[in-house]
């Protein structure tokens, strides 16, 4: 498999707090990677680093291919979601039983499903999911796992 991403001796320090230290990772095309660790261990920081939301204090983050597309589904994000639902999103939301009405009236789990549907519908090369099973019931979690298995790209999950 082709290499997609390399982290070389990456350090992330924020406000004199070392969040990541000497991180070396290679991600290959088609990988499904799960990150586990206790709260505050730096998992979400690593995802933000990979997605370009923060820069390393030291070291390099290298995308090995040009024109890579990523979709980042953050945990607990109350961001604006477009009212324009494309067909792939609508299909996933229907399977999940989520109404396509006003985002702000949905439950926490339904909001997460909308964000997940948008991430999958983008058909990214790399899908980054930060705590994607929070607020999901067992059936919804099983459906999410099936979607991840069917995805042709690389998936990174916390």
Buried (B, 14 or more C-beta within 10 A) or exposed (E): EEBBBBBBEBBBEEEEEEBBBEBEBEBEBEBEEEBEEEEEBBBBBBBBBBBEEBEBBEBEBEBBEEEBEBBBBBBEEEEEBEEEBEEBBBBBBEBBEBEBEEBEEBEEBBBBBBBBBBBBBBEBBBBBBBBBBEBBEEEBEEBBEEBBEEBEBBBBBB
